Amino acid sequence: MNHEIGDPNVHVTLEMVRDAFVRIGAKPDDVVMFHGSLSSMGTVDGGVTTVYDGVLAATAPHGTVAMPSLWYDGTKERENPSLFDVNTSPVYVGALAEGLRLDPRSVRSNHWTHAVGAIGERAEELCADHGKFGPRPSPWSDTAFAHGSPWQKLIDWNALYCFIGVTMRVCTIKHCIEGMLLEHVLEHVPEDKRLEYRNLQMHDCKKQAYAWPFFNGERLQQILTDEGSFVTTKLGSATLGGIRTKTLVARALEIIEGDMESWLNADFIAWRQKCLEA
Ligand SMILES: CC(C)(COP(=O)(O)OP(=O)(O)OC[C@H]1O[C@@H](n2cnc3c(N)ncnc32)[C@H](O)[C@@H]1OP(=O)(O)O)[C@@H](O)C(=O)NCCC(=O)NCCS
């Protein structure tokens, strides 16, 4: 996972975090999700807590700050979902996300591959009942990005989705969009055959080739930046970027569905063709 190299001589305070998030559009009572590299900002005075508190200050008085709280890292040791304990299993996606899990104010959704952690006004609501309804296909299970998952709530609530010192290469909510691409194709299949066609998709989170519509997040980021919907500012020595989730999802679907061959792999295109002929 690549990140920008920070300048340790640059010191970052809570006020700097607050002001940077306000510059990219954080508002009172907002829900802000971010992916981040701690070192990319420089030296964060007060450590990880300064970052969460800075986001909460940008969204005061009733804001919420959220991060991915992922435990499943693709290794053999973590392939068994029953080994995941929502209260104790560490997060593998960096010091900021693990720090948020360990913050006594935080809550975490209960999902072995794609949990979300959050602090603030809507944290409990965001993290409740992960995957309890509305299954949506994904290579990691149909619950990870379900219609009843924190990822879908971030879209429904039009959260501000951000990146500190990292790019949309690590954009987890992208898998929700990929699931939607698949759902849209399945809509062409007669209802009584949908399960059969859905099952033609390999359902396996191991790193094997399968017809999943993965797309290039950095390519999409460039387009969204050029059209002005993905905005950036400086946070210490890092780039802070962000976009509203509804814009991200709507534009991603429009752009990719308008030019599938150039975005999606041949296996997915072939599977789609079968569905269209079903
Ligand atoms: C992997 C990743 C986290 C690495 O970034 P990083 O800055 O090197 O590491 P972390 O964010 O874990 O922060 C730890 C580093 O911060 C530095 N650090 C410690 N305290 C610090 C402080 N107060 N201020 C600034 N830096 C500090 C340390 O150098 C530490 O590195 P060390 O472990 O070598 O001592 C980042 O590249 C990334 O990809 N983040 C997003 C991940 C994600 O959300 N993925 C989603 C699924 S794909």
The ligand as a MOL file (V3000), in Angstrom:
LIG
                    3D

  0  0  0     0  0            999 V3000
M  V30 BEGIN CTAB
M  V30 COUNTS 48 50 0 0 0
M  V30 BEGIN ATOM
M  V30 1 C -0.3630 1.1540 4.8730 0
M  V30 2 C -0.3780 2.5710 5.3720 0
M  V30 3 C -1.2500 2.6490 6.6060 0
M  V30 4 C 1.0450 2.9620 5.7170 0
M  V30 5 O 1.1220 4.3160 6.1330 0
M  V30 6 P 2.2310 4.7550 7.2170 0
M  V30 7 O 2.1470 6.2050 7.4160 0
M  V30 8 O 3.5440 4.1890 6.8100 0
M  V30 9 O 1.8340 3.9480 8.5000 0
M  V30 10 P 0.7180 4.2330 9.5830 0
M  V30 11 O -0.3600 5.1050 9.0540 0
M  V30 12 O 0.3610 2.8890 10.0830 0
M  V30 13 O 1.4390 5.0280 10.7100 0
M  V30 14 C 2.5620 4.4770 11.4010 0
M  V30 15 C 3.7850 5.3250 11.1420 0
M  V30 16 O 3.5170 6.6780 11.5280 0
M  V30 17 C 4.6850 7.2460 12.1080 0
M  V30 18 N 4.2500 7.9530 13.3050 0
M  V30 19 C 4.1380 7.5550 14.5940 0
M  V30 20 N 3.6600 8.5560 15.3550 0
M  V30 21 C 3.4590 9.5890 14.5130 0
M  V30 22 C 2.9730 10.9130 14.7050 0
M  V30 23 N 2.5850 11.3630 15.9090 0
M  V30 24 N 2.8930 11.7140 13.6220 0
M  V30 25 C 3.2540 11.2880 12.3960 0
M  V30 26 N 3.7450 10.0480 12.1640 0
M  V30 27 C 3.8260 9.2200 13.2210 0
M  V30 28 C 5.6500 6.1750 12.3850 0
M  V30 29 O 6.7450 6.3480 11.5130 0
M  V30 30 C 4.9550 4.8940 12.0460 0
M  V30 31 O 5.7810 4.1010 11.2980 0
M  V30 32 P 6.5610 2.9200 11.9930 0
M  V30 33 O 5.5220 1.8390 12.1980 0
M  V30 34 O 7.5850 2.5970 10.9810 0
M  V30 35 O 7.1030 3.4470 13.2670 0
M  V30 36 C -0.9360 3.5310 4.3090 0
M  V30 37 O -0.0900 3.5320 3.1880 0
M  V30 38 C -2.3010 3.1440 3.8050 0
M  V30 39 O -2.4200 2.4780 2.7780 0
M  V30 40 N -3.3880 3.5690 4.5020 0
M  V30 41 C -4.7620 3.2670 4.1070 0
M  V30 42 C -5.0410 1.7930 4.2690 0
M  V30 43 C -6.4930 1.4710 3.9940 0
M  V30 44 O -7.3880 2.1620 4.4510 0
M  V30 45 N -6.7590 0.4120 3.2420 0
M  V30 46 C -8.1010 0.0190 2.9090 0
M  V30 47 C -8.1740 -1.3750 2.3260 0
M  V30 48 S -7.2660 -1.5290 0.8400 0
M  V30 END ATOM
M  V30 BEGIN BOND
M  V30 1 1 1 2
M  V30 2 1 2 3
M  V30 3 1 2 4
M  V30 4 1 2 36
M  V30 5 1 4 5
M  V30 6 1 5 6
M  V30 7 2 6 7
M  V30 8 1 6 8
M  V30 9 1 6 9
M  V30 10 1 9 10
M  V30 11 2 10 11
M  V30 12 1 10 12
M  V30 13 1 10 13
M  V30 14 1 13 14
M  V30 15 1 14 15
M  V30 16 1 15 16
M  V30 17 1 15 30
M  V30 18 1 16 17
M  V30 19 1 17 18
M  V30 20 1 17 28
M  V30 21 1 18 19
M  V30 22 1 18 27
M  V30 23 2 19 20
M  V30 24 1 20 21
M  V30 25 1 21 22
M  V30 26 2 21 27
M  V30 27 1 22 23
M  V30 28 2 22 24
M  V30 29 1 24 25
M  V30 30 2 25 26
M  V30 31 1 26 27
M  V30 32 1 28 29
M  V30 33 1 28 30
M  V30 34 1 30 31
M  V30 35 1 31 32
M  V30 36 2 32 33
M  V30 37 1 32 34
M  V30 38 1 32 35
M  V30 39 1 36 37
M  V30 40 1 36 38
M  V30 41 2 38 39
M  V30 42 1 38 40
M  V30 43 1 40 41
M  V30 44 1 41 42
M  V30 45 1 42 43
M  V30 46 2 43 44
M  V30 47 1 43 45
M  V30 48 1 45 46
M  V30 49 1 46 47
M  V30 50 1 47 48
M  V30 END BOND
M  V30 END CTAB
M  END
